[in-house]
Amino acid sequence: MASSPPGSRARQTGLIGSLGALASALVDFFESRAALFAAESKAAAVQFVLITICLVGAFLFFAFGYVFLLVSAVVAIAHWANVSWIWIALDGAALHILIALIFVLVALSRIKKPIFRETMAELKTDREWLKNLETSNPRPS
């Protein structure tokens, strides 16, 4: 009897052999897809981590740049207006707080408006239809 190569399965003939071959092929197919998914998910995780690091770094550098820009503007305006830099810094802080309050008020006004109005109306009509259906066709006990 000839020995089969390693990793190969003995072939059977007939319906049982065909079903076994089909099952083997399906298992091999899903194993290869699982291995491909595992490899791609590792690559995707690495890419996600790199993108996250880049975005955090960009945010930090933007924040430091903004702070340095504000400090420079405060010093320049104080020098130009011959006023103490503390008063200019307080004015800048007050301006930032005012803008933040405006954003909060806009957000609060948007929160109070109902969202998904049409969907909620459609669900309400569906509930009414179901109630009417239940009252017109009572369930047998």
Secondary structure, DSSP 8 states (H G I E B T S, - for coil): -----TT------HHHHHHHHHHHHHHHHHHHHHHHHHHHHHHHHHHHHHHHHHHHHHHHHHHHHHHHHHHHHHHHHHHHHT--HHHHHHHHHHHHHHHHHHHHHHHHHHHHS-S-HHHHHHHHHHHHHHHHHHHHS----
